[in-house]
Amino acid sequence: MGKPSDTAGAASDAVSLHTNPGQSLGNDYDHQDAPELDIDGIDDLPPLYSDAVSSGDLNEPLLPASDSTSQEPSSLCQPFQKDCNSGAAYYVDQRLESPKVLEQHLRHWAAAPPRPYIKIVGTHRQTEKRSNNKSETKTITDFDVAIEMTPYLYSNAQYRKSWSQLRTVDNGERARRGTILKKCAPGAVQHIEVGGAQKPTLEEWCHRFCANHGGLKCFSLRREMTGFDFASVQQKLIKLVRDTNYRGQLSIYMQTRDGLVEVYNDAHTNRWRLTSWIQWVFYLTLLFLFSWPYLWLRTKRFEVAVAEWPFSRMAAGSGAEAGASSLGSSNSSGREYVSISEEQWYNLWARAVLRAVMEKRQTVLDQADLRRAHEPQPSFESGNATVDSAVGFVQAGIGAMNEVNRHLGWGADC
């Protein structure tokens, strides 16, 4: 388990995970105003996963939870536990204590994208009086809308072409390097490397992890979306919702699923810490007050591997690089985009978000919602004049209520 020999050839510290770059999605997204969006252009949107692989419900996620790659290890280890909320995967397998096997699995896991979502949540507080002259305040969710950003991390979603790469942390970057606390590499100051020492490759970090004599140790892989200007999108979405005269508490934030993979060494303590019923026993008996400090001080962590999935990146300067990256869209800000820009994304989804907010929905929007938002309101015709008149009356009433809400305000605390 020693350090790899020089003749073996060091692995690159930033390895492309796909054939880069792929074909552009075209100019169908390049619209300047959401109301003037060309409806015909929606046919060129990234396909639903159910359309690309198999027929299924339109409300299914746009992409699968995990991707299979041609570099799949011969014997793929299964997670010991997977968090249902965050999608984080935790592994405890003795086979992963081999540097070669660990590196193969890390590259395989890095080929699967993170699942970032933009969440738009509106709530208000409602106070109810009881018969005993007491009041109770509840938080009411007015709407909870989410949009998945994963399709826009691909230049060609059908063929899984992207700009993703697997890298290791720089010497001047603060990280846990087999330690308890975050720190820079020896001989380096944050963002300033002294002596210009080359940072360890992924292969070297795998050897260091496996050779570490710590009783409890953990190797982490982070998958993250980079190059996305969330602040500008957030401001536009806030204005979009507030323009409906919404007066409740509005929260817009990013939430990422499948963003973390952790590999623990095969030890009884690590198996116990990841067993659900044991966790609940420690929570209910408050033993976690003693076990958590022990685990935190005892575990040596290697948080040195990052799989970056760029939404955008700085445009290449040289002619050769510019030609190689010309398949992605770019703008005057000096950035190039793997599929669409933040402004194009907003113009694409603004109507669907507005409609979902006004309908007070709590769901993840998909391509079907995008289509409906840019299609005229369907008319109901049953062949019975009385029924058609009643349905038309109800639709008119709903539209009138929405207009009143826009004028007088809605969602305030009561």
N, C-alpha and C positions, 0 to 999 in steps of 0.2 A: 504493500500500500504506500510505497514511497512516492516521491515526486517523479513525474514522468520524465523519461530521458529526452535529451535534446533531439535524438535521431528519430523519435516517434513523430515529431511534427506537432507544434502547438496548435490548438484550436483557435480560431479567430475569436476575438472578444466581441465582435458584432457581426452575427451571421444572419444573412437574409433567409427568411423562412419560406418564401414563395418566389416564383418567377416574377421579377419586378421590371417595370411596372406593367399592368395589364391594359386592356383597352379602356378608353374613357367611356363613361355612360352617355356621352353626347351633350348637346347643348339644350336638351329639353328642360333642364332645370333652370336655365338662365333666364329668369323672369324678374322683373323689377317691381312688380306690384301683384299682391296675391289675388285681388279681384279680377285681374286681367290674365290669369294663368290659363294657358291653352289646355283645354280638357283632353284633346287628342294626345298631347304629350305624355299623359299619365300612363299610357300603354308601355312607355319605355322605362318605367320605374324599376328598381331592383325587384326581382320576382319574389313572391312568397315562397317560403321553403316548400310548402305543400305543392306549389306549381312546378318547382324545379325537380322534386324528388318523387312525390306521390300526391294523389288527390286527397285533400283533407279539409278540415274546417277552416274557414277564412280567418277565424279568430286565433288560430295557432300562432306561435312566435314566428317571426320572419326568417329566422335561421335556426339550425339545430343547436342544442345545448353544447355539443362538442363536435369537432371535426376529426375525420380520420385522414391520416397522411401516409404517404408512401414510405416514410421513415419510421413506421411503427415498430417498437421493439418486438423481438421474437416472442417474448412472454411478457405481456403487459400486466403490471401490477394493478390490483383493484384498490380503491380507497378504503381505508378502515372506517372512516366516517365522512359524510358530506353534509354541510350545513344547508338546510332546506331554504333558508331565507337569503343568504348571501351567495350560495353556490360554492363556497370555499371547500376544497378537498384536502383531507388529511390522510397521510399514508404512514403505516407502520409495517414494514416488510424487510426482512433480513437481506433479501436480494438487492435492495436499494443501498446497502452498505458497501457495494462494490463500485468503485469510481466509474468504470466503463458503463455499467448498467444504469447508474444514477444519471450520467450525462445523456445517455440515450433517451431516458424517460423525460428529462428536463426539456430536451429539444422537441420531443413529441408533444409534451404539454404546452410548450410555448407556441406551437403551430395552431392551437385553438384560440380564437379571439376572446377578449373580455366581452361582457354584455352590458355596456353602459346604457342607462336610461335617463331621460330628462323627465323629472316628476313635477307636476303642477298640482298643488293641493290647496284647497280653500276651505277654511273652517270658521265657525262662529260659536260663541257661547250662548247657551240658552238656559235661563233660570226658571225652574218650575217650583211653584208653591205647593206645599203639602197641607193636609188637613190639620196637622198639629202646629201650625204657624211657623213651620220650618221651610226653608227653601233649599233646593238642590240645583247645582250648576252642572250642566253637561256640555261637552264639546261635540258639536254636530259637524259632520263632514259634508260640505256642500258639493264638492267635486274632487276627484282624485284621478288625474289623467297622466298617463305615462307614454312616452314615445321611445322606442328602441333605436339606438344610434349604430348598432352593429353593421347594418347593410352599407353604411356610408364609410366604413373602413376598408372597403374593397373597391378596386378599380373595375373589377368584373366579378360580381358576387357569384355567378353561376360556376365559374371556373376557379374561384377562391384565389384571385390575384390581388395582392396587396403590397404595401411597403413595409411590412412588419419585419422586425429584427430582434434577435436575442443578444443582449449585451450584459457585461458585468459592470459593477460600480467602479467609478474612477477613484484614483488614489486620494484625491482631495474631497471626495464625497463622504459625508457622514453616514455610516451604516454599521450594522452589527457584523463583525468579521470573526465569528467564533467567540464573541464576547457577550456580555450582558448589556452593556451600554453602547450607544452609537458612537463611533469615533472614526477619524480619518486613518489612512494607512500610516504606518511608521515612517517618519521622515517627510511627511506631507502635511501642509496646512490646508484648511478647507478652501477649495477652488484654486489653490496655488500649490503646485507640485515642486518640491525641492529636489534638484538633481535629475529630474526628468525620468525617473524610474518607470518602466513599463508596468502597467497594471496586470494582475494575474488574469489568465484566461479562465473560461468556464471549466476546462479540463483540470487546471491546477486547483481551482476551488473545490471541485469534486474530490480530488485527492486529499486536500487539506481536511475536508469534512470527514471523510472516511478514516483518516489517520488520527483524528482528534481523540484523545483518551477521556473526554468528558463522559460522565455517567449518563447524562441526558443532553441530547443535542438535537438541533432542528435546522433543516435547510429549507429556505423559502424561495419561491418563485412568484414574482408579481407580474400580472398582466394588466396593462393600462393603456388607455387611449391618450395620445399626445397631440399637440398642435390644434386643439379646439378652443376657440375664444368663447368660453361659456359666459363671461361677464356681459358681452354685447348681446348675446342671445337672451340672457336672463332679463336684461333691461327691456328688450322688445316684447317679450312675453308678459312682463309685468304691465307694460302700457296697454297691451292687447286686452288683458283681463280687466284692468281698471277702467278702460274705456266703456265697458259694459255697465259701469256704475256699481261694480261690486265693492262692498264695504266691509267684508270680513277679513280675517287674517289670511294672507296669501303667502305661500311658501313655494319657491321654485329652486330645485337643487338637482345635482347629479347623483345617481345611485348606480353602482356597478356590481353586477353578478359575475361569478366565475372569474374573479380577479386575483385569487390567492390559492396557491398550492403549497402545502407544508409537508416535508418528509421528516419523520422522527426515527431515531434509532430504535431497534427492537428491544424494548425494555418493559418490564411489567408496569412501572410507573407511567410510562407513556401510553400504554394500553388503557390503564385505569383512567387517566386524565381525559381520554377521548370516548369513554363509555358513558352513554347517556344516563343510565340509571344511577351510576356512581356519582355523576355530576349533580343530579337532583338530590341525592342523599347529602352531599356536602353543602348544597345550597340551603336545604331545609333545616339542617342541623347547625348551620353557620360555621361549619368546619372550614369552609373556603377562606375564612379570615386568616387561618393558619396555613392552609395548603397553598394558597396563591403566592404569598411571599417566598415560600420554600421553592416552589416550581420556578418562580421568576429568577431567583438567585442561583438555582442549580442548573438551569438550561442554558447551554451555549448555543447561540443562534448565528446562523449564516444567512443574512439577508442581502445577498450580493448579486442575484440574478434578476434581470428585468426584461420582460418581453414587451417591447413598445409597438403599438399599433397606431401609426400616425393618421390623424384626420387631415393634417396639412404639414408642410415642412417648408423651410426656406428654399427658394428657387435656386437651382444650380447656377454657378457662375461661369464655368467653362463651357465651351461650345459642345464638347462631347457629352458632358453630363447633362446639358440642357436638352440635347437631342434624345438622350436616353430617358429623360423624365418628361418629355413633351406629351406623353399619353395622358397625364393628369391635367386637370384644369388649373388655371392660374389667374391672378389678378394683378392690379397695379401696386398692391401692398408689398410685393416681393415674395409672396408665398405661393406655393402651388398646392393643389388639393387633389387627393386621391380620387375623389368623385365629385362632390359639390362643395360650395363654400357655405359659411354660416348664414350669409344673407339669402342665398338660394334655398337653403334648408328652411329658413323661416318663411319665405314666400311660398314654399311648397306646402307647409303644414299649418299656416296661420288659420285658414278657413276651418280645417278639421278641428283644431284646438278650440277655436271660438265656438263652433257648434257643440262640441262635447261639453264645454264649460256651461253654456246656456242650457243644455239638456241635463246638467247636473249628473254626469256619468262618472262612474268609478271603474276604470278599465284601462287596458293597454291598447292604444290605437294601432290599427294595422292598415294594410293597403286598401281593404274594403272601405274603411272609414275615410280614407283619402279620396277614393272615387266618389263616395256619396256626397262629400263636402263640395265637390265641383260639378255635381249633376243637379238639374232642376228637381224640385220637390215632386215626387211621383204622385199622380192623381189616383184616387181610389174609385174604381168603377165595378160595382157588383151586378149591374143590370137592374137593380131595384132603385127607383128614384128616391124612395123614402130613406133607404139605408145610405145612399150616396149623399143625400142632403144632410143627414145626421153626422156622418164622418167629416164632411166639409165644414160643418158648424164647429165640431170639436177642434179641427186643425186651425180654424180661424181664431178660436178662443185661446189656443196655446200661443199662437203668434201674437195676439193682443197682450197676453200676460208677459211675454218676453219684452215687448216694447214698453210696457208700463214699468217693468223692472229696470230697463235701461234709463228711463226718465226719472223715476223716483228713487232708485237705488234698491239693492237687495243684498242679503247675506250679512246684515249688521247684527251685532249682539242684541239679544232681547231677553 
